[in-house]
Amino acid sequence: MGLFWSLSKTISVASWLWCSLLPATLLAFSGRPLPADRPLPDLLEEMGERYQVFFTYDADLLGDTQVNFEFKEGEQLETAIDRLLRYTNFRYESFGEKYFVIYREGDRDERMTKKLKKKIRQIEQLEKRSGLNLQRKQSDPENQLGLMIESLADQKEKIDLQGTVHSSTGEPLFGVNIRLLNEPSGTITGPDGAFTLHLPPYASLEFSYVGFKPQVISLDGRTTTLAVNLQPDQLALQEVVVLGYGTTQRGDQTGVAQTVQEEAFRKGANVSPEQLLNGRVAGLQVLSGNGEPGGQMSVRIRGGGSLNASNEPLYVIDGVPIDNRPHNPSGFQSGRNPLNALNPNDIESISVLKDASATAIYGSRGANGVLLITTKKGSIGGRDQITYDAWLSMATNDRRVEVLSPEEFRHTVQDKAPRRFPELGISDTDWQDEIFRKAYGQNHTLGVSGGGKDMGYRASLGYLRQDGVVQSAFTERYSLSLSYHQQFLQDQLKLEANFKGAKTRDRFAIQSTIGNAINFDPTQSVHDEASIWGGYFEYAMDQAIKNPVAELDLTRDLSDNYRSIGNIQLEYRYPSIPSLSVKTNLGYDLATGERKRYLPKALRNQYSSQGEIRIANFFRASLLWESYLHFRKDLANIDTRIDATAGYSYQDFQSEYPEIRAWELNNDVLGFNGTSFAGEFFGSNSTLQNRLISFFGRVNLQWREKYLMTVTVRRDGSSRFSPDNRWGTFPSVALAWKIGEESFLHGISPWVQNLKLRFSAGITGNQEIGDYQYLKTYQFGDSQVRYQFGDQFVTTVRPGGSDPGLKWEETASLNVGLSFDLWQGRVRGELDYYYRRTNDLLSRVIVPAGVNLTDIILTNIGSLNNEGLELGLDARLLRRKYFQWDVSANLSVNHSRISRLTNFSDPRFQGFSTGEISGGAGNRIQILRVGQPANAFFVFRHKRDENGLPLSDQFDHNEDGRINLADIYEDTNGDGIVNDNDKVPYGKPAPDLLFGFSSDWQFGQWDISCTWRGQLGNYVYNNIQSVGGNYDRIITNIVPTNLTRSVQETGFLHPQYFSDYYVEDASFIRLDQVSVGYTFTGLSRLGYLRLYAMANNLLVLTGYSGLDPEIGNASGNEDYPKYGIDDNVFPRARTFMIGVKLII
């Protein structure tokens, strides 16, 4: 509680200081009355007279907009314009020193504005070429343009060049500056991106535009038409940062948030949105439980903050917070990623909110960070266009677990267990080759977008099919995305509607087949014509290992899911109070589906059940209603800006899970339809509901363009907690100081710009604990655990334990950061230090018998700390005529420790075991222990020989006359006995350091990019080696099974599951992506055409001996996590792709 009190005091003091100092500042300026609002056109006209410049705009757009503004003596023109437009819905763009076009924010392509803007730009070009000098009295663009054209001399021996300029997404770019190199002439593009030039046939043209990389094209003497595509400049795109319930400029940002635009996404055969961020954001880790297509993902932002509640961030799609829990029904292996329903090609940007200042607006769901996903939309006034994006892929798994060859296996059995040699077969089978394959994939997205004067639209259809490198596995998706937005009443009313829908179909490869392929006797054949088990070789003993090929071929494990996410947003701006607007957001998230598995009688593992059918359906629905006010005002007389938001949110969640199980099937003819003929049948249904009601507010203050403050508070009420603990309040405060704007730094460091110091502190919560945890619940048993009363069997009802005092986990966090631009913006960076402490940590604790309905309950008892540093850098390294080079790098360090687990002090208490492994019964390799990171591996220290190899368990190394644990393991506590008390924490799955690096080159129309990422300090438990690396597998197992090659090094006779030998440093550097592309120009009928080739996961540098050092949650189930345990993990493939992007 000490940290909470400290943070509360910090927030209170900081808020008091600002709230005290600001009124004092206001009073200091209250000697003169506030200036009255004036029409914006009048102020523009007066500013034009004062500075002798031209302002061009559409009078209908400005309407009766009123602005509170005062002119300041000696103020620079750009500063004055910024102040004038700061709290309006308008922005400006300058051409030269005295021509300015005013346009509506977000509607830069408005038809009339474009027309006027084009005239002004042409006047400037003609003015330079003709030597004329326009004054304010000559301000009619139409008349002056005609006069200046007539005054120019006729140019001879030149050609007429026509062309268009588009963005990489196909949007026409209006106002692109086109300059002839080494000549004074040029032009700009029109509203449709078109231009015409009269120029020499071998001229070189430079195209430049704000937010895009410049491009130079040399004509070949024959070209008369030209199609140009400009690539986005990532540093310019980073200016706008999307936040919860609003946006901000990077320069005005007080919290820690980063918006990643589409052009900066991780490229590749991506199935889900999380993959787009891999290696792109400092402090963000994307963990895949395995490499299966569409497999579940885990995202960690600044480490995990919980032990038993969810560590996943909140996902918000177009303003709708979604339920992102995977469907993992009992009796099945884990399901697929629920975000697979969202086509990555439909995503425009993803914002990552990290610190309490950025996430507190989401209160009880912000403790683990927030991901704001914005999908693509058509632009108002945009040109109608068709976009087609497609790729084809081939994936391979070239790495194999090293096991004994058939010949080596025969020799080993002959040497170690000669009596079992007759049990071997006569074949030579590579079982890993039998289950792995080359996997092919394809993806197609067809989009249509455009807009009119007051509306914009976009629609897209998508299809994805990706096979897995293990036989039979695949994922398939059909997706639809629709968006529409309209403006009414002279932009006072705005409507936006979004709809996304998808059907996904998956087939699962039985996960145990990977381990069985590693372990199966390589001298046995795949098929046996005489076998009753579907024609596959199987052992006669029921408990023996099963044929992995048979399991893949005969098992049918399928899922069909449907999901739709959508919303309607209405925003109204009061004409009498232009600074005030109200917005309502009505949204939904619906998901339904079926998971079914058929295990025929002919499958060997059905010797007991005689065939089984499992069907698990689900239905989930969440409905959202949010309404909030937004007030934005510029108080010019005190040089202060106020931006405030206040609102209400209501979200209801309902779900239903009907399941059936039928077994003892009569035959395999009817497949999934054979339930009515089953000898045994069991059905169940679960219905859940929870509700979240919230009030929230945020105030941003900026004084003198240098001092910024953000205060946020949210009060949440969740039905997941008892009435006594249902409501929680989550505040935050952030302060920022633009040091670079201070006069004492001017001229001192000319290579440093936009230097800003940031501080934030706050409290967020975590309510993702599941439903009804505080209530006493009862569960019906199945037919196999019924109780006999006389001649009848009665279904039992099993009670569960509960803690009625259950409450929120609360995370208090502190952040200190520095933002900077170097060398005129060529390098931009963010450096942050953070400290997070989660109190009232949910922990499963042992309770005395008889005091509850179970011996273990979930309660608030622990604390967990995370501390770290983050650095992000983006740089334009080179800008040459035909060559550009951009790089991006990020690095983060995180240290996590458990500081409290119990409400008692007992030095004998080791901690809570976790991380179940294969081998033995109920063995767990990890521990939750005070002073250690979460899920630290808990093992013996294995003694080593002079070569660093572990001592074998076959010899009496200490010569005490006995062969026991003391011969191979260290007595760490010095009591003379080696037992479980000598286990020590050693390594943990979470890395100490994460980093990512990407480099992008452009040579004319060629582009090349590569991305590296890596981790340091992460450890993996090699469960495959610990199971397969001992001679007992051929001596005492039911049947002889193959050995991993590590046994030749260790000589272990028995399994040594708890040896630190199997806990390996899994630090790695991965070449994640390499791509080469070519963009075609001069295609008159095509706006954009790019062909590319790409490869993912090309190279991994690591000391880890397993297939892949990057192991997430191997179980795929948060209720039974297996982080960092390499156990039958579906391998991550190397993927090669070719693709095309076409825009018409």
C-alpha positions, -999 to 999 in steps of 0.1 A, spaced: 0 0 0 30 23 5 34 28 -33 -3 35 -37 -2 61 -10 29 76 -26 14 77 -61 -19 91 -47 1 119 -29 21 125 -61 -11 129 -82 -28 150 -56 2 174 -52 8 177 -89 -29 183 -96 -30 209 -67 0 227 -80 -13 230 -116 -49 238 -104 -34 265 -81 -9 280 -105 -32 281 -135 -59 303 -119 -31 325 -106 -19 329 -142 -54 336 -153 -59 363 -127 -26 379 -137 -40 385 -171 -75 395 -160 -67 431 -160 -82 435 -195 -115 419 -208 -114 388 -229 -116 395 -266 -149 388 -283 -152 360 -309 -148 372 -345 -157 356 -378 -128 336 -391 -129 351 -427 -125 386 -412 -95 375 -391 -79 359 -422 -84 391 -442 -69 412 -415 -40 388 -411 -34 390 -449 -33 428 -447 -9 428 -418 16 403 -433 10 410 -470 0 374 -478 -28 357 -496 -54 333 -479 -75 312 -502 -105 292 -490 -140 281 -497 -163 306 -480 -190 279 -476 -166 258 -456 -157 285 -431 -194 295 -428 -200 315 -397 -170 300 -377 -162 323 -348 -127 325 -332 -114 341 -301 -81 356 -313 -59 386 -307 -29 397 -328 4 400 -311 30 426 -321 62 410 -336 47 375 -338 59 354 -367 33 346 -394 33 308 -390 29 311 -352 0 335 -357 -18 311 -381 -12 282 -358 -29 301 -329 -57 312 -351 -67 277 -363 -57 257 -333 -92 250 -320 -111 252 -352 -118 224 -376 -94 238 -402 -57 235 -412 -35 253 -437 -8 246 -462 17 271 -475 32 275 -510 62 298 -510 62 328 -487 28 344 -493 3 319 -505 -18 299 -480 -47 275 -486 -72 269 -458 -89 235 -458 -111 214 -435 -92 190 -412 -95 154 -426 -111 166 -458 -80 179 -476 -95 169 -509 -127 190 -508 -134 200 -544 -137 238 -541 -107 240 -518 -86 221 -543 -96 243 -572 -86 275 -554 -55 259 -541 -44 249 -576 -49 284 -589 -28 299 -561 0 274 -568 -1 281 -605 1 319 -598 32 314 -577 49 293 -604 40 318 -632 50 347 -610 85 333 -606 89 326 -643 75 359 -655 92 382 -630 59 397 -618 54 406 -582 18 404 -569 6 427 -542 -24 425 -520 -45 447 -543 -40 421 -571 -57 393 -552 -82 379 -577 -67 344 -586 -87 339 -617 -79 372 -633 -43 373 -623 -37 338 -636 -49 347 -670 -29 378 -672 3 361 -661 -1 332 -686 -4 357 -714 28 375 -703 50 344 -706 71 338 -737 62 308 -759 85 279 -753 98 258 -783 112 224 -788 94 210 -758 68 182 -752 36 181 -733 37 156 -704 6 144 -687 6 123 -655 -8 114 -622 6 111 -586 -9 87 -561 1 75 -526 12 39 -521 -24 30 -512 -38 45 -544 -51 78 -531 -47 107 -555 -24 134 -540 -34 170 -545 -8 197 -543 23 176 -550 51 200 -559 67 190 -592 99 207 -601 122 205 -631 157 200 -619 181 227 -630 153 248 -643 130 274 -627 97 259 -639 73 234 -624 37 228 -613 15 211 -587 -10 183 -591 -48 189 -592 -76 174 -571 -74 141 -589 -36 139 -587 -32 149 -623 -7 173 -638 4 187 -672 39 201 -680 54 216 -711 91 206 -708 122 193 -725 119 157 -736 149 146 -715 141 166 -683 144 153 -648 115 159 -624 114 160 -587 82 151 -569 78 163 -533 49 163 -509 45 168 -471 44 134 -454 59 115 -483 94 107 -495 106 128 -524 112 111 -558 132 120 -589 123 106 -624 143 112 -655 124 112 -689 137 91 -718 128 115 -746 97 94 -756 76 95 -725 44 116 -728 24 100 -699 37 93 -664 22 76 -633 40 83 -601 36 67 -567 50 84 -536 60 64 -506 50 76 -471 76 91 -449 73 72 -416 87 101 -395 61 125 -408 33 99 -403 42 97 -366 30 132 -360 -6 121 -352 -10 98 -322 -44 80 -317 -55 79 -280 -85 67 -262 -115 89 -272 -94 113 -292 -61 121 -310 -31 143 -303 0 156 -320 33 140 -311 46 173 -299 16 177 -275 17 142 -261 22 138 -224 17 100 -220 35 71 -236 17 60 -267 29 51 -302 8 48 -334 21 24 -360 9 32 -395 2 6 -422 34 13 -440 54 4 -409 37 -29 -402 57 -61 -401 52 -76 -435 46 -113 -442 20 -140 -443 2 -125 -414 -31 -140 -402 -39 -118 -372 -33 -81 -363 -8 -88 -335 17 -101 -359 19 -66 -376 35 -52 -345 62 -78 -339 95 -60 -334 81 -26 -342 73 -11 -307 96 -8 -277 84 -27 -247 59 -48 -267 64 -86 -270 43 -108 -293 44 -144 -282 30 -172 -303 23 -204 -283 34 -223 -314 38 -220 -351 4 -234 -362 -14 -213 -388 -37 -188 -369 -25 -200 -335 -32 -181 -304 -10 -151 -296 0 -135 -263 9 -98 -262 29 -83 -233 34 -46 -229 61 -38 -203 60 -73 -189 32 -92 -172 15 -76 -143 -5 -106 -130 -2 -142 -120 -37 -155 -122 -57 -128 -140 -52 -120 -177 -20 -103 -188 -34 -95 -222 -39 -59 -233 -73 -44 -240 -82 -44 -277 -103 -16 -291 -114 -18 -328 -128 14 -343 -138 25 -308 -154 -8 -297 -136 -26 -268 -138 -63 -276 -138 -96 -258 -107 -113 -270 -108 -146 -250 -101 -176 -271 -126 -205 -272 -108 -233 -254 -135 -259 -245 -126 -287 -221 -114 -319 -237 -99 -302 -267 -65 -288 -274 -64 -250 -275 -84 -232 -301 -72 -205 -326 -67 -168 -322 -101 -149 -320 -85 -119 -337 -81 -140 -369 -115 -127 -378 -100 -93 -386 -82 -91 -419 -48 -74 -415 -52 -58 -449 -82 -38 -436 -61 -22 -408 -49 14 -412 -30 19 -379 -25 4 -345 -18 26 -314 -1 11 -284 -9 28 -251 16 20 -224 17 42 -193 -11 51 -168 -17 85 -184 -25 69 -217 -44 39 -204 -63 53 -173 -91 65 -196 -99 27 -198 -97 22 -161 -102 -13 -149 -91 -27 -183 -60 -7 -188 -34 -23 -165 -19 -44 -192 -19 -17 -218 -43 -9 -247 -41 -16 -284 -63 7 -305 -69 -7 -340 -82 17 -367 -95 2 -399 -93 17 -433 -120 41 -445 -127 61 -476 -119 98 -477 -144 126 -483 -139 138 -518 -116 109 -526 -114 94 -560 -132 61 -567 -107 33 -569 -103 -4 -568 -75 -21 -549 -63 -57 -552 -37 -71 -528 -26 -107 -531 2 -131 -521 11 -167 -525 33 -184 -499 53 -216 -493 64 -226 -458 89 -252 -448 102 -267 -416 138 -276 -423 149 -281 -388 144 -314 -370 148 -327 -335 180 -348 -336 171 -384 -328 189 -417 -334 188 -430 -370 173 -465 -375 207 -480 -376 219 -462 -345 187 -472 -327 193 -508 -335 229 -507 -322 218 -489 -290 191 -514 -282 215 -543 -289 240 -526 -265 217 -514 -237 187 -538 -239 196 -569 -260 166 -588 -248 143 -563 -265 160 -564 -299 134 -589 -313 107 -562 -307 123 -540 -334 110 -538 -369 127 -541 -403 119 -507 -417 138 -474 -418 113 -447 -411 119 -410 -405 87 -402 -386 93 -365 -386 94 -365 -424 62 -384 -423 42 -357 -404 59 -326 -418 52 -311 -453 56 -281 -474 27 -258 -466 12 -235 -492 -9 -204 -486 -28 -177 -504 -44 -144 -495 -66 -121 -516 -81 -88 -507 -103 -68 -531 -113 -32 -520 -134 -4 -534 -133 31 -519 -141 66 -528 -161 96 -517 -182 126 -526 -185 162 -513 -197 152 -479 -192 114 -477 -167 87 -480 -170 49 -482 -149 17 -484 -157 -19 -489 -134 -49 -490 -137 -87 -495 -109 -110 -483 -100 -147 -486 -71 -164 -468 -60 -200 -468 -29 -211 -450 -18 -247 -445 4 -258 -416 37 -276 -419 22 -304 -400 0 -327 -421 -38 -318 -420 -35 -285 -402 -49 -253 -419 -68 -221 -413 -92 -204 -437 -109 -171 -436 -136 -152 -456 -138 -116 -445 -160 -85 -453 -153 -49 -442 -176 -19 -448 -173 17 -437 -192 48 -445 -191 83 -431 -212 113 -439 -213 150 -429 -245 170 -426 -256 205 -417 -225 222 -430 -203 197 -411 -221 202 -378 -233 166 -377 -210 137 -386 -220 100 -390 -196 71 -392 -206 34 -395 -183 4 -395 -189 -32 -400 -165 -61 -401 -175 -97 -405 -157 -130 -410 -161 -167 -412 -131 -188 -401 -126 -225 -406 -98 -244 -390 -85 -280 -388 -62 -289 -360 -33 -313 -360 -32 -334 -329 -4 -318 -309 8 -351 -294 18 -363 -328 49 -341 -328 62 -358 -297 51 -392 -310 70 -386 -342 101 -378 -323 98 -408 -300 84 -436 -322 106 -465 -330 123 -457 -364 125 -494 -373 87 -497 -376 67 -490 -407 39 -465 -411 13 -490 -425 3 -526 -417 -22 -541 -440 -32 -567 -414 -39 -541 -387 -74 -536 -373 -64 -500 -366 -72 -485 -399 -44 -502 -417 -17 -485 -397 10 -501 -376 1 -500 -339 14 -518 -308 -8 -545 -292 -3 -529 -257 -30 -503 -250 -6 -480 -231 21 -480 -258 30 -450 -279 6 -443 -308 14 -441 -345 16 -403 -352 6 -406 -389 -25 -426 -380 -35 -399 -354 -32 -372 -380 -50 -391 -408 -79 -405 -387 -86 -377 -363 -110 -349 -375 -107 -318 -353 -125 -289 -369 -139 -255 -359 -162 -231 -378 -165 -196 -363 -184 -165 -373 -176 -130 -359 -189 -95 -365 -178 -63 -350 -194 -29 -358 -205 4 -346 -223 36 -355 -209 70 -342 -227 103 -343 -209 136 -335 -226 169 -333 -209 203 -330 -230 230 -316 -230 260 -340 -235 285 -311 -206 269 -292 -181 257 -318 -157 246 -291 -181 220 -279 -192 187 -295 -210 156 -283 -204 121 -296 -223 89 -292 -209 54 -300 -232 24 -303 -212 -8 -309 -214 -46 -308 -192 -77 -309 -209 -109 -318 -192 -143 -321 -206 -178 -325 -191 -211 -336 -187 -248 -333 -157 -269 -323 -161 -306 -331 -138 -336 -330 -144 -371 -342 -122 -400 -330 -132 -432 -348 -131 -466 -333 -103 -475 -356 -80 -450 -338 -56 -468 -315 -61 -444 -286 -99 -452 -286 -93 -487 -272 -112 -477 -241 -138 -452 -253 -146 -472 -285 -148 -440 -306 -158 -405 -295 -176 -374 -307 -172 -341 -290 -191 -310 -300 -186 -277 -282 -206 -246 -294 -203 -211 -282 -221 -178 -285 -208 -145 -272 -223 -110 -275 -213 -77 -261 -232 -44 -266 -217 -10 -261 -232 24 -255 -208 54 -250 -216 91 -250 -191 118 -242 -186 156 -245 -155 172 -260 -146 208 -253 -116 225 -270 -109 262 -265 -79 285 -271 -77 313 -245 -56 337 -265 -52 364 -239 -35 340 -215 -19 318 -241 -36 287 -228 -53 258 -246 -79 236 -229 -90 203 -243 -115 183 -221 -135 151 -225 -161 137 -202 -184 107 -208 -203 76 -198 -198 40 -210 -220 9 -207 -210 -25 -219 -228 -58 -214 -213 -92 -221 -232 -125 -224 -220 -159 -234 -233 -195 -237 -214 -227 -241 -234 -259 -249 -213 -290 -251 -220 -327 -258 -198 -358 -256 -208 -392 -271 -187 -423 -270 -189 -461 -274 -199 -457 -310 -213 -486 -329 -195 -479 -361 -175 -452 -380 -199 -448 -409 -219 -417 -398 -190 -397 -385 -202 -366 -366 -238 -376 -372 -234 -408 -351 -243 -394 -317 -277 -411 -316 -261 -445 -319 -236 -439 -291 -236 -461 -260 -228 -432 -237 -238 -396 -239 -233 -365 -218 -244 -329 -223 -239 -296 -205 -245 -259 -209 -230 -229 -193 -244 -194 -194 -224 -164 -183 -230 -126 -181 -211 -96 -168 -216 -59 -171 -192 -29 -169 -205 7 -163 -181 36 -163 -178 74 -160 -146 90 -173 -130 123 -179 -98 138 -192 -85 174 -192 -55 186 -213 -40 219 -205 -12 237 -225 2 270 -214 25 291 -235 31 262 -260 57 248 -235 40 235 -204 15 206 -207 -7 187 -182 -31 159 -186 -54 147 -158 -75 116 -163 -99 97 -141 -123 68 -147 -147 52 -123 -157 16 -131 -184 -6 -118 -180 -43 -126 -205 -71 -119 -175 -95 -116 -170 -84 -80 -192 -84 -50 -214 -53 -43 -190 -42 -16 -160 -42 -40 -178 -35 -73 -166 1 -79 -131 13 -84 -116 47 -93 -85 49 -115 -68 83 -117 -37 95 -135 -17 128 -141 9 136 -166 31 167 -170 53 177 -199 78 205 -205 89 214 -240 124 223 -230 134 230 -266 110 260 -267 128 277 -239 149 307 -249 179 296 -229 183 267 -253 180 287 -285 213 286 -304 230 264 -278 223 231 -295 212 237 -331 213 200 -338 186 193 -311 150 202 -317 116 195 -300 132 184 -267 105 175 -243 105 161 -207 76 140 -196 63 126 -163 32 105 -155 18 86 -126 -14 68 -121 -34 37 -111 -51 13 -135 -70 -20 -128 -75 -55 -140 -110 -71 -139 -102 -100 -163 -107 -128 -137 -137 -146 -152 -172 -145 -140 -188 -154 -106 -155 -159 -89 -168 -142 -57 -199 -165 -55 -203 -201 -43 -209 -221 -75 -219 -257 -81 -211 -279 -110 -228 -311 -122 -207 -341 -126 -207 -363 -157 -222 -398 -161 -189 -414 -150 -190 -399 -115 -226 -406 -105 -234 -419 -71 -254 -451 -65 -286 -450 -44 -301 -485 -44 -306 -495 -80 -302 -460 -94 -273 -438 -101 -276 -401 -92 -257 -372 -109 -235 -355 -84 -232 -318 -78 -198 -305 -69 -193 -272 -50 -165 -248 -57 -146 -225 -34 -150 -187 -34 -138 -155 -18 -167 -130 -14 -141 -103 -7 -125 -106 -41 -116 -72 -57 -97 -55 -84 -60 -60 -90 -46 -24 -91 -14 -14 -108 3 18 -98 28 31 -123 53 58 -127 69 70 -160 96 95 -168 105 101 -204 123 123 -229 112 130 -265 136 145 -289 143 153 -326 178 156 -339 194 172 -370 163 190 -382 140 160 -376 162 135 -394 163 114 -362 135 111 -337 135 93 -305 117 85 -272 135 74 -240 114 62 -211 119 48 -176 89 31 -159 81 14 -126 49 -6 -121 36 -23 -90 6 -45 -90 -11 -48 -56 -39 -70 -44 -25 -95 -68 -48 -124 -74 -33 -156 -62 -45 -192 -57 -37 -200 -21 -41 -231 1 -67 -228 28 -72 -250 58 -95 -280 54 -131 -273 64 -131 -235 61 -142 -234 24 -156 -257 -2 -122 -264 -17 -86 -265 -5 -74 -238 -30 -92 -205 -36 -85 -174 -56 -79 -143 -35 -62 -109 -34 -29 -114 -15 2 -107 -35 23 -79 -52 44 -79 -83 69 -53 -96 80 -44 -131 108 -19 -138 124 -10 -171 138 12 -198 126 18 -234 143 35 -263 128 40 -297 146 57 -327 136 65 -362 159 81 -387 162 93 -423 198 84 -429 201 93 -465 182 114 -490 197 114 -525 184 119 -560 178 82 -567 185 67 -532 168 69 -498 176 50 -466 154 49 -435 160 29 -403 140 22 -372 152 7 -340 138 0 -306 151 -15 -274 136 -23 -240 148 -37 -207 124 -51 -182 130 -67 -147 101 -83 -129 100 -96 -93 73 -110 -71 73 -90 -38 45 -107 -19 25 -140 -22 10 -147 12 -4 -130 43 20 -149 65 57 -152 70 72 -187 69 108 -192 59 100 -228 50 75 -217 23 91 -223 -11 63 -208 -32 36 -221 -55 46 -246 -82 34 -241 -118 44 -250 -153 34 -287 -158 57 -307 -180 55 -340 -199 71 -369 -181 60 -384 -149 26 -375 -134 19 -339 -123 56 -328 -125 59 -290 -125 91 -272 -134 84 -236 -124 77 -217 -93 60 -185 -81 83 -173 -53 89 -140 -35 120 -122 -48 119 -141 -81 104 -133 -115 71 -150 -123 74 -186 -136 111 -190 -127 124 -225 -134 129 -244 -102 156 -271 -106 186 -289 -92 221 -277 -99 236 -305 -119 273 -312 -111 296 -310 -142 328 -327 -153 359 -310 -165 343 -306 -200 313 -289 -186 290 -319 -192 265 -331 -166 276 -361 -145 258 -393 -155 234 -409 -130 250 -444 -136 280 -440 -113 288 -434 -76 306 -401 -82 310 -392 -44 321 -428 -36 298 -432 -6 287 -466 -17 254 -455 -31 241 -441 -64 216 -414 -56 208 -378 -62 238 -366 -42 261 -381 -69 248 -357 -96 231 -327 -78 245 -301 -55 235 -299 -19 226 -262 -21 213 -259 15 242 -277 30 221 -301 51 240 -332 38 209 -345 20 199 -338 -16 161 -336 -20 135 -312 -32 147 -286 -7 179 -282 -27 161 -270 -58 168 -234 -67 154 -208 -91 173 -207 -124 163 -186 -153 129 -175 -164 109 -174 -197 106 -136 -199 135 -119 -216 156 -92 -199 160 -73 -232 139 -70 -264 150 -52 -295 139 -47 -331 157 -31 -361 143 -24 -395 160 -9 -426 143 3 -457 161 13 -489 147 27 -521 166 28 -554 145 46 -579 115 23 -583 131 -6 -564 126 -10 -527 143 -34 -503 136 -39 -466 147 -61 -438 137 -66 -402 157 -81 -373 144 -87 -338 157 -105 -308 156 -113 -271 183 -117 -245 180 -133 -211 151 -156 -218 153 -193 -209 135 -223 -222 130 -257 -206 137 -283 -232 110 -308 -223 116 -328 -255 152 -335 -245 143 -343 -208 118 -369 -219 138 -384 -247 174 -382 -234 176 -414 -212 181 -451 -218 151 -461 -197 131 -455 -229 145 -487 -244 150 -506 -212 119 -501 -191 93 -485 -214 63 -506 -225 79 -506 -260 113 -494 -271 111 -457 -281 136 -436 -299 162 -414 -280 173 -378 -286 210 -374 -294 216 -357 -261 217 -391 -244 250 -398 -262 264 -367 -244 249 -372 -209 246 -410 -206 215 -406 -184 200 -439 -175 169 -424 -159 149 -392 -167 164 -362 -150 134 -339 -154 146 -314 -128 182 -310 -139 193 -274 -148 209 -290 -178 176 -288 -196 170 -252 -188 188 -235 -217 196 -199 -225 173 -192 -254 185 -157 -263 183 -152 -301 186 -128 -330 161 -135 -358 161 -122 -394 124 -118 -393 116 -104 -428 134 -96 -461 115 -81 -490 123 -68 -525 98 -49 -546 95 -30 -578 69 -3 -585 60 3 -621 55 38 -634 42 52 -667 12 28 -667 -16 51 -680 -45 29 -670 -32 18 -636 -27 41 -607 -3 18 -589 13 -16 -595 39 -32 -573 54 -67 -575 74 -81 -546 90 -111 -531 95 -117 -494 108 -142 -469 100 -146 -432 121 -163 -405 151 -167 -428 178 -170 -401 180 -175 -363 212 -170 -343 208 -188 -310 226 -212 -286 193 -230 -279 194 -267 -290 157 -270 -297 138 -262 -329 130 -227 -319 141 -205 -290 109 -184 -290 84 -203 -269 52 -187 -257 24 -204 -238 28 -240 -251 -6 -250 -237 -25 -222 -254 -46 -219 -223 -42 -191 -198 -58 -213 -171 -30 -238 -174 0 -218 -187 32 -234 -199 54 -204 -207 89 -212 -219 83 -250 -219 93 -266 -252 68 -295 -252 54 -308 -285 54 -272 -299 41 -268 -334 73 -256 -352 76 -220 -366 81 -222 -403 103 -204 -428 80 -188 -453 86 -175 -489 61 -153 -506 54 -135 -539 28 -108 -541 12 -80 -561 -6 -48 -551 -27 -32 -578 -47 0 -577 -70 12 -604 
